[in-house]
Every structure is written in C-alpha cells, then in structure tokens.
Amino acid sequence: MPGYQIKVEQIEVAGGNALTIRSLLDRQQYFDPLGEAEAAGISSACWPLFGLVWPSAQKLADLMQGWDIGSRRVLEIGCGLALASMVIQRRQGDITASDCHPLTQAFLLANSLLNQLPELKYQTGNWGRENPGLGEFDLIIGSDVLYERSHPEQLAAFIQLHSAPRIEVLIIDPNRGNRSAFNRQMARYGFVLSESALDGALSDGSAYRGRLMHYRRSVLV
C-alpha cells in the first residue's frame, strides 16, 4: 500500500460543473522510497504540494471553463492535480498537463477515471532541466507557480523554449513576491503583459486575492 493518505472531494467550477478530485489528505504526507522526488529536485517539505487543491488552481479552472481555446495546443505547467487541464479536457480541448513530481501522472489518471474523462495527456515538465519531446504550444497556463526565488528565471526560460511563434500565456498568482521578477524575465523574451485583479470568493465562500498575468507574443525574438 502507498505510504500516504488521500481523500476524495468535490471541487466546484464556474458554471456549476463540479470535479471529483482525489487529493492528499493534508500537507503532512511524504513518501519517496526510491528517491524519485529527490532526484527531480523536490524536497520532503515540498513533496505534498503537488497533491493538494490550491485556491489559485481553482481560479484557473474557473477561467478555463469559458476561455477561448479553439484548436490551439495547450500546456498546463506545474499542474499538480490539474484542475484546469481537466476542465479543458472536458471541453474536448487539446491539453497536455505537465509537472515534475513522480506521482502526478498516477493522480491524473485516477481523477480522469473519477470524472469519466479520457486519460489526460501528460509530459514531465521540469523547469530547470531538459524535457525532450515536450514540444511547442500555442497557449500555456499555470497557477501559483512563482513560490521560490529561482522560479521567475527558470519558468520564463521554460516558457520561451516551449512557445509556438504565436503564443498566449496565462498565469494566476496569489500575490507572491516573485511576480515582478517574473514579469521582467518575460519581457526579456518579448512578451507583452496585461494584468488584472482576481479578488473575490472561491466556490466555498472563502476569500481570494490574486492577479491574472496575461502575456502575448506574436513572433519569436
């Protein structure tokens, strides 16, 4: 049996379309007997973060419920439990979920089954390392992905590497201190930013404060 505890919860999404999500019980879980997480650069303190439902992830899922996706190839970065990817999958969009945690894919498979969805496409997306075969995307999305000081530079370089010539990037950030540094890094690659507040309540009534960073670029630099 796995060395961690889980729970199953209902997560409301804008429009009244709930998702059934298998997640870790709490932030005290840790199980890395083969050292796979450590090899990927994930500390014991950070190990459970992939498997929790975060407020910004709920906001991104809400946004994807009505965002114009069309036939674009979409990548979710640092997906964790991939709520937004599941919303896009449910809309029959071309979505690939990515993360660097060794258990992410297993949780995504379980949650796809719980919601009677086809299996999500998944690729390893480790921002500081090579990710062969990941390719380029027309829309890149992410939530709460700037929580360490090294992330702005790493993530901007990762996005640059996996961006199609015409690219749109959506990042939801819960007012963490690394947002300005990330904006500067993205500007270096020619991305133009428009930013808006996402203050308001989550589906359970709890307060949320954050920002939507919306980047566009039409040609590679």
Backbone bond lengths (Angstrom), bond angles and torsions (degrees), N, CA, C in turn:
res aa  C-N    CA-C-N  psi(-1)  N-CA   C-N-CA  omega(-1)  CA-C   N-CA-C  phi
1 M - - - 1.460 - - 1.520 109.38 -
2 P 1.366 117.69 147.98 1.464 120.13 176.96 1.523 111.35 -59.03
3 G 1.315 115.42 154.14 1.456 120.57 -179.49 1.506 113.39 -93.68
4 Y 1.329 117.71 31.42 1.458 121.49 178.50 1.528 108.53 -142.93
5 Q 1.339 116.70 161.68 1.454 122.29 -179.18 1.523 110.15 -107.70
6 I 1.324 115.81 147.92 1.463 121.30 -177.87 1.526 110.85 -127.18
7 K 1.324 115.48 170.89 1.453 122.55 170.81 1.524 107.86 -143.76
8 V 1.310 116.92 163.97 1.460 122.62 176.20 1.516 107.49 -121.71
9 E 1.345 116.57 127.63 1.455 120.50 -175.95 1.520 110.79 -136.13
10 Q 1.321 115.27 159.17 1.456 122.09 176.21 1.525 109.00 -97.94
11 I 1.327 116.33 124.52 1.460 122.04 179.53 1.522 108.30 -112.92
12 E 1.328 115.91 117.39 1.455 120.27 179.31 1.524 110.18 -73.75
13 V 1.331 115.13 141.05 1.463 122.28 176.95 1.522 107.25 -122.03
14 A 1.328 116.55 149.61 1.460 121.04 179.51 1.523 110.89 -47.91
15 G 1.323 115.89 137.13 1.458 120.17 -177.59 1.514 113.04 93.16
16 G 1.344 117.45 -0.50 1.457 120.90 175.83 1.509 115.22 82.27
17 N 1.346 116.86 15.96 1.459 120.29 -179.44 1.520 109.97 -100.25
18 A 1.322 116.92 94.37 1.461 121.37 -176.62 1.522 111.17 -74.13
19 L 1.333 115.39 152.73 1.458 122.47 172.29 1.526 108.59 -113.23
20 T 1.315 116.60 139.78 1.461 121.92 173.10 1.525 107.38 -92.09
21 I 1.329 116.66 119.97 1.456 120.43 -170.35 1.524 111.24 -123.70
22 R 1.318 115.36 125.19 1.465 123.26 170.43 1.518 107.22 -87.68
23 S 1.334 116.34 119.32 1.459 121.23 -176.09 1.524 109.76 -134.51
24 L 1.323 116.19 171.22 1.462 119.77 173.59 1.527 110.08 -69.71
25 L 1.317 116.09 150.83 1.461 120.51 -176.85 1.527 111.88 -62.95
26 D 1.343 117.43 -41.15 1.459 121.58 -178.11 1.524 108.89 -164.28
27 R 1.319 116.50 -173.27 1.460 121.30 -177.09 1.528 112.83 -82.88
28 Q 1.320 118.00 3.16 1.460 121.29 -178.18 1.519 112.82 -91.85
29 Q 1.329 118.08 3.23 1.455 121.49 -176.46 1.534 110.77 -81.97
30 Y 1.345 114.88 143.67 1.468 120.40 175.92 1.525 108.91 -160.96
31 F 1.338 115.89 130.23 1.463 120.03 -178.90 1.523 108.27 -158.02
32 D 1.309 117.11 103.12 1.456 121.49 -178.59 1.528 109.81 -141.39
33 P 1.349 117.34 60.68 1.467 120.41 -172.37 1.521 113.97 -64.24
34 L 1.324 117.98 -27.16 1.459 121.34 -178.36 1.531 112.41 -98.48
35 G 1.321 116.67 1.48 1.454 120.31 179.96 1.518 114.07 70.44
36 E 1.336 118.17 22.25 1.465 121.22 -177.77 1.528 111.50 -69.27
37 A 1.329 116.16 -41.92 1.466 119.14 178.55 1.524 110.71 -66.01
38 E 1.316 116.38 -42.85 1.463 120.24 178.81 1.526 110.37 -60.09
39 A 1.328 116.91 -41.30 1.461 120.83 179.27 1.523 112.05 -64.72
40 A 1.328 116.80 -27.74 1.465 121.65 178.12 1.521 112.21 -85.46
41 G 1.336 116.60 1.13 1.456 120.75 179.28 1.511 114.28 86.96
42 I 1.339 117.87 20.34 1.461 122.14 -177.71 1.525 109.04 -102.49
43 S 1.320 117.97 120.46 1.459 122.51 -179.89 1.523 110.30 -77.62
44 S 1.328 116.24 166.01 1.475 120.28 178.33 1.522 111.19 -62.58
45 A 1.347 117.20 -34.15 1.465 120.36 179.49 1.529 111.43 -67.94
46 C 1.329 116.88 -33.89 1.470 121.44 -178.54 1.527 112.81 -88.86
47 W 1.325 117.38 -12.20 1.465 121.34 -173.48 1.531 112.81 -52.17
48 P 1.358 120.75 -46.98 1.464 118.94 -174.66 1.517 115.11 -77.73
49 L 1.330 119.53 -7.35 1.459 120.60 -170.42 1.522 112.77 -63.64
50 F 1.339 117.11 -31.51 1.464 119.69 -179.13 1.521 111.76 -63.79
51 G 1.329 117.49 -30.12 1.455 122.12 -167.81 1.508 115.16 -99.69
52 L 1.343 117.67 18.28 1.459 122.32 179.60 1.526 109.70 -114.05
53 V 1.318 116.53 154.19 1.465 121.87 176.46 1.523 107.88 -89.46
54 W 1.331 116.84 112.73 1.457 122.26 -176.67 1.522 110.81 -99.56
55 P 1.328 117.44 146.95 1.477 120.25 -179.34 1.529 113.72 -55.10
56 S 1.330 117.49 -43.31 1.474 119.35 -179.22 1.525 111.74 -65.18
57 A 1.336 117.26 -32.36 1.468 120.46 176.34 1.521 110.56 -65.11
58 Q 1.337 116.88 -36.88 1.464 120.10 176.06 1.524 110.81 -64.99
59 K 1.336 116.29 -40.05 1.460 120.19 178.99 1.533 110.94 -64.99
60 L 1.327 117.07 -39.28 1.461 120.23 178.58 1.525 110.85 -66.94
61 A 1.321 116.81 -39.06 1.468 120.26 177.12 1.534 110.22 -62.55
62 D 1.334 116.50 -42.10 1.465 120.10 176.68 1.530 110.55 -59.19
63 L 1.334 116.27 -44.20 1.457 121.11 -178.23 1.527 111.16 -62.82
64 M 1.332 116.59 -40.75 1.456 120.74 -177.61 1.518 112.71 -72.30
65 Q 1.310 117.28 -15.03 1.462 120.42 177.87 1.534 111.03 -62.41
66 G 1.344 116.91 -31.36 1.459 118.81 -177.26 1.510 114.85 -125.89
67 W 1.351 118.39 5.02 1.458 120.40 -177.65 1.526 111.15 -72.07
68 D 1.332 115.96 144.01 1.464 121.21 178.69 1.533 109.34 -72.25
69 I 1.311 116.88 107.69 1.468 122.99 -177.61 1.523 111.17 -103.55
70 G 1.318 116.62 -41.96 1.454 121.44 -179.28 1.520 110.95 57.76
71 S 1.323 116.02 -135.49 1.462 121.04 -179.41 1.523 111.90 -99.34
72 R 1.326 117.49 13.05 1.457 120.36 -176.24 1.523 112.08 -67.54
73 R 1.324 114.74 148.63 1.457 121.75 175.82 1.531 107.61 -84.22
74 V 1.342 117.22 121.87 1.465 122.43 -171.31 1.525 110.09 -114.94
75 L 1.325 116.09 139.46 1.465 122.89 176.51 1.517 109.02 -124.65
76 E 1.346 116.80 127.69 1.467 120.35 169.21 1.523 108.21 -98.48
77 I 1.326 116.40 125.09 1.459 122.78 -178.95 1.524 109.94 -96.75
78 G 1.342 116.69 144.40 1.464 120.03 -179.60 1.509 111.47 52.34
79 C 1.332 116.00 47.74 1.466 120.73 -164.76 1.520 114.27 -68.62
80 G 1.343 118.80 -27.26 1.464 118.93 -175.72 1.522 110.40 58.80
81 L 1.321 116.59 -119.60 1.466 121.60 179.00 1.528 112.65 -84.33
82 A 1.331 116.59 -3.88 1.476 122.56 167.32 1.525 113.99 59.80
83 L 1.318 117.35 46.56 1.464 120.08 177.48 1.531 110.92 -58.96
84 A 1.341 116.05 -46.04 1.464 119.47 -178.42 1.528 111.18 -63.78
85 S 1.331 116.92 -40.21 1.464 120.05 178.22 1.520 111.14 -61.97
86 M 1.319 116.97 -37.96 1.459 119.83 179.57 1.522 111.23 -67.60
87 V 1.340 116.91 -36.69 1.467 120.02 176.10 1.527 109.81 -62.75
88 I 1.333 117.16 -44.71 1.467 120.58 178.96 1.530 110.52 -65.41
89 Q 1.312 117.07 -39.94 1.463 120.89 176.81 1.520 110.68 -60.11
90 R 1.322 115.30 -42.23 1.464 120.13 178.87 1.534 111.30 -64.48
91 R 1.332 116.17 -28.20 1.470 121.08 176.60 1.530 112.05 -86.57
92 Q 1.334 116.71 4.69 1.463 123.48 178.94 1.529 111.79 65.82
93 G 1.328 116.43 33.48 1.452 121.20 175.45 1.517 111.59 -84.68
94 D 1.327 115.76 165.28 1.476 122.80 179.83 1.528 107.80 -89.79
95 I 1.320 117.38 88.32 1.464 123.43 -172.14 1.525 111.24 -116.74
96 T 1.323 115.47 136.35 1.462 122.83 170.39 1.518 107.59 -120.98
97 A 1.311 117.48 127.01 1.463 122.71 175.83 1.524 108.59 -93.69
98 S 1.341 116.57 144.59 1.469 119.18 179.98 1.520 110.29 -142.02
99 D 1.322 115.02 146.66 1.463 122.67 177.98 1.532 106.10 -163.52
100 C 1.338 115.82 171.92 1.469 118.65 177.32 1.525 112.48 -110.22
101 H 1.343 117.94 -0.40 1.463 120.17 -177.74 1.525 110.57 -79.02
102 P 1.329 119.04 135.06 1.466 120.89 -175.87 1.527 114.76 -66.85
103 L 1.338 118.57 -17.35 1.463 120.62 -179.01 1.527 113.56 -99.77
104 T 1.320 117.13 -4.41 1.462 119.56 -175.58 1.521 112.34 -55.93
105 Q 1.325 117.21 -48.57 1.460 120.17 -174.43 1.522 111.94 -61.81
106 A 1.326 117.33 -37.31 1.464 120.24 179.14 1.526 111.05 -65.06
107 F 1.328 116.95 -40.69 1.466 120.15 178.37 1.528 110.60 -67.29
108 L 1.338 117.19 -38.68 1.461 119.60 179.15 1.524 111.19 -63.96
109 L 1.326 116.81 -40.32 1.457 120.16 178.32 1.524 110.37 -62.99
110 A 1.333 117.13 -45.64 1.462 121.00 179.81 1.526 111.02 -60.88
111 N 1.338 117.08 -42.31 1.461 119.95 -177.82 1.521 112.50 -73.50
112 S 1.331 117.57 -31.48 1.461 119.40 173.33 1.523 110.63 -62.22
113 L 1.330 116.16 -42.14 1.469 119.98 178.36 1.522 111.40 -65.24
114 L 1.328 117.18 -41.41 1.464 120.95 179.71 1.526 112.19 -61.04
115 N 1.331 116.52 -30.30 1.457 121.27 -177.84 1.524 113.06 -103.55
116 Q 1.333 115.84 10.42 1.468 122.14 177.47 1.530 111.32 54.76
117 L 1.324 114.99 44.84 1.456 122.28 178.45 1.524 110.07 -111.62
118 P 1.336 117.65 153.86 1.465 119.31 171.71 1.524 109.97 -60.78
119 E 1.308 117.01 155.17 1.456 120.79 -179.67 1.522 110.71 -61.12
120 L 1.335 116.19 131.82 1.456 121.41 178.43 1.528 110.90 -67.67
121 K 1.321 115.96 139.82 1.464 118.82 169.70 1.530 108.05 -68.74
122 Y 1.329 116.01 135.25 1.462 120.47 -177.23 1.521 110.06 -136.67
123 Q 1.336 115.02 138.74 1.456 121.33 174.74 1.531 108.20 -137.26
124 T 1.322 116.63 145.73 1.457 119.99 173.33 1.528 108.93 -64.92
125 G 1.335 115.48 131.50 1.458 121.11 178.30 1.513 109.61 -131.83
126 N 1.321 117.08 85.03 1.462 122.07 179.13 1.523 107.55 -99.36
127 W 1.326 117.23 114.10 1.466 121.01 -167.58 1.524 113.02 -63.92
128 G 1.306 118.42 -30.04 1.454 120.52 -176.33 1.516 114.24 -95.01
129 R 1.338 117.82 8.61 1.461 121.16 -174.67 1.520 110.60 -137.04
130 E 1.323 115.90 173.03 1.460 121.00 176.78 1.525 110.00 -72.12
131 N 1.329 116.04 142.51 1.465 122.05 178.16 1.531 108.67 -130.83
132 P 1.323 116.98 73.96 1.468 120.52 -174.44 1.531 111.66 -61.43
133 G 1.315 114.85 137.24 1.455 120.02 176.54 1.513 115.04 87.61
134 L 1.342 118.24 -3.90 1.467 119.33 -177.36 1.527 111.14 -70.42
135 G 1.313 118.43 -40.00 1.457 121.17 174.91 1.514 114.08 82.21
136 E 1.344 116.00 -163.43 1.455 123.31 -176.45 1.522 110.61 -115.92
137 F 1.352 114.98 154.04 1.464 120.68 -174.72 1.522 110.20 -135.12
138 D 1.335 115.14 156.18 1.460 122.10 -179.37 1.527 112.67 -92.73
139 L 1.328 116.75 -23.33 1.466 123.04 178.60 1.516 107.60 -140.64
140 I 1.326 116.87 124.50 1.463 122.42 178.00 1.514 108.38 -118.90
141 I 1.330 117.00 130.83 1.464 121.96 -175.98 1.528 109.94 -127.99
142 G 1.325 116.16 154.25 1.456 120.09 177.33 1.516 110.90 -167.44
143 S 1.327 116.44 160.11 1.461 121.53 179.85 1.523 110.28 -140.12
144 D 1.323 115.54 134.60 1.470 123.11 176.93 1.530 110.86 50.48
145 V 1.321 115.53 53.96 1.463 120.81 -175.11 1.529 112.62 -109.90
146 L 1.336 117.80 11.01 1.468 121.26 -175.23 1.521 111.10 -121.54
147 Y 1.332 117.34 47.07 1.460 120.00 -172.74 1.528 114.11 -96.42
148 E 1.352 118.33 -0.01 1.458 120.92 174.03 1.523 109.13 -127.36
149 R 1.320 117.04 153.79 1.462 120.90 -174.52 1.527 112.71 -64.91
150 S 1.332 116.86 -26.01 1.463 120.12 179.65 1.524 113.05 -78.90
151 H 1.322 117.47 -14.13 1.458 120.41 -171.97 1.529 114.97 -67.27
152 P 1.349 120.35 -40.78 1.473 117.89 -178.01 1.521 113.84 -54.43
153 E 1.325 117.77 -48.84 1.461 120.61 -178.42 1.525 111.38 -68.64
154 Q 1.348 116.65 -44.63 1.464 120.25 -178.67 1.526 111.73 -63.55
155 L 1.324 115.61 -45.74 1.456 119.19 -174.31 1.526 111.70 -71.30
156 A 1.337 117.79 -39.46 1.457 119.66 177.76 1.527 110.80 -61.64
157 A 1.330 117.04 -41.23 1.467 120.48 178.31 1.526 111.07 -65.62
158 F 1.328 116.92 -39.16 1.464 121.77 177.99 1.529 110.28 -62.92
159 I 1.331 116.63 -45.69 1.468 121.11 179.45 1.522 110.43 -62.35
160 Q 1.320 116.72 -44.14 1.463 120.63 177.68 1.528 111.30 -56.65
161 L 1.316 116.46 -43.19 1.460 121.47 -176.69 1.520 112.30 -66.98
162 H 1.342 116.99 -31.44 1.466 120.51 -173.15 1.524 113.03 -111.96
163 S 1.338 116.17 22.88 1.461 121.62 178.42 1.517 111.32 -97.81
164 A 1.318 116.12 135.85 1.454 121.82 170.48 1.533 109.20 -71.88
165 P 1.348 118.45 165.40 1.465 119.65 -179.91 1.531 113.70 -54.35
166 R 1.319 116.82 -38.85 1.469 120.76 175.29 1.523 106.93 -108.76
167 I 1.320 117.10 113.67 1.465 120.81 -168.27 1.529 111.24 -136.80
168 E 1.318 115.01 145.65 1.459 123.54 174.04 1.530 107.11 -126.63
169 V 1.326 117.02 135.52 1.461 121.78 -178.50 1.524 108.85 -128.00
170 L 1.323 116.50 130.22 1.462 122.72 178.84 1.518 109.24 -121.78
171 I 1.329 116.76 119.91 1.460 121.87 178.78 1.515 108.38 -126.35
172 I 1.331 116.82 126.63 1.463 121.49 173.83 1.523 108.57 -102.78
173 D 1.322 115.96 126.07 1.460 122.04 -174.32 1.527 109.66 -127.52
174 P 1.347 118.03 129.18 1.467 121.17 -178.54 1.536 112.01 -84.24
175 N 1.329 115.73 49.52 1.471 122.78 176.76 1.522 112.94 58.49
176 R 1.316 116.42 44.36 1.462 120.25 174.40 1.532 109.39 -80.53
177 G 1.315 116.33 162.90 1.455 120.99 -172.53 1.503 115.85 -76.46
178 N 1.345 118.63 -6.08 1.457 121.00 -175.91 1.519 113.59 -97.61
179 R 1.324 117.19 6.05 1.466 120.54 -175.42 1.537 111.74 -65.01
180 S 1.317 117.55 -44.61 1.469 120.30 -177.71 1.527 111.28 -62.95
181 A 1.331 116.64 -41.12 1.464 120.10 178.37 1.525 110.63 -63.07
182 F 1.308 117.29 -38.34 1.465 120.77 178.33 1.524 110.77 -66.35
183 N 1.326 116.86 -41.77 1.463 119.93 177.94 1.530 111.07 -59.15
184 R 1.322 117.15 -40.71 1.465 120.34 178.77 1.526 111.00 -64.66
185 Q 1.324 116.35 -42.26 1.465 119.64 179.25 1.532 111.26 -63.91
186 M 1.319 116.80 -42.01 1.467 120.14 179.42 1.526 110.83 -64.97
187 A 1.336 117.10 -37.62 1.460 120.58 178.16 1.522 111.20 -62.12
188 R 1.315 117.54 -34.25 1.468 121.68 178.24 1.527 111.41 -59.88
189 Y 1.338 116.45 -30.62 1.460 121.05 -179.76 1.525 112.27 -93.09
190 G 1.319 117.16 8.15 1.459 120.27 174.96 1.510 115.69 89.51
191 F 1.335 118.08 12.36 1.458 120.67 178.90 1.527 110.60 -81.71
192 V 1.316 116.19 137.34 1.465 122.95 177.31 1.521 108.37 -102.97
193 L 1.327 116.38 129.59 1.464 122.81 -172.39 1.518 111.98 -103.80
194 S 1.331 115.46 137.08 1.457 122.16 160.66 1.523 106.45 -124.36
195 E 1.310 116.99 136.36 1.468 121.66 -170.99 1.524 109.70 -129.23
196 S 1.335 115.96 141.28 1.461 120.11 179.95 1.523 110.34 -144.33
197 A 1.333 115.91 154.43 1.460 121.33 179.41 1.520 110.53 -76.12
198 L 1.336 115.13 146.27 1.464 121.05 175.20 1.528 110.19 -122.16
199 D 1.312 117.31 36.78 1.458 120.31 179.75 1.525 110.13 -69.52
200 G 1.321 115.49 147.52 1.461 120.17 179.82 1.512 110.57 152.76
201 A 1.317 116.08 -161.38 1.459 121.30 -176.63 1.525 110.95 -108.92
202 L 1.330 115.59 150.13 1.455 121.45 170.61 1.519 109.25 -82.86
203 S 1.317 116.23 176.00 1.466 119.46 -176.12 1.526 112.71 -63.54
204 D 1.355 117.70 -25.03 1.462 119.83 178.61 1.522 112.56 -87.73
205 G 1.334 117.27 4.48 1.453 121.45 178.48 1.516 114.95 92.45
206 S 1.330 118.08 -9.33 1.463 120.59 -179.81 1.530 110.34 -72.66
207 A 1.327 115.92 150.80 1.459 121.00 -175.76 1.519 111.01 -75.79
208 Y 1.326 115.87 147.53 1.458 121.79 175.26 1.519 108.75 -135.15
209 R 1.342 115.25 138.41 1.455 121.09 173.33 1.523 108.28 -134.34
210 G 1.304 116.24 129.62 1.455 120.54 -179.36 1.509 110.86 -171.43
211 R 1.338 114.89 -172.61 1.451 121.76 -178.44 1.519 110.03 -132.39
212 L 1.326 115.03 145.92 1.457 121.79 169.39 1.522 107.34 -102.43
213 M 1.335 116.18 117.47 1.459 121.45 174.38 1.528 107.97 -99.92
214 H 1.314 115.65 120.33 1.462 122.49 -174.77 1.527 107.40 -118.06
215 Y 1.328 115.97 109.98 1.461 121.98 -177.11 1.533 109.60 -108.02
216 R 1.330 115.22 144.69 1.451 120.94 174.88 1.522 110.14 -135.30
217 R 1.338 114.84 148.61 1.444 120.89 172.23 1.528 108.17 -155.41
218 S 1.322 115.92 134.38 1.460 119.14 -175.56 1.518 113.65 -104.02
219 V 1.350 117.67 -14.97 1.473 120.04 177.58 1.517 108.51 -139.35
220 L 1.320 116.89 151.86 1.461 121.14 175.09 1.513 109.47 -74.13
221 V 1.337 115.07 149.67 1.457 120.48 178.12 1.525 109.09 -107.83
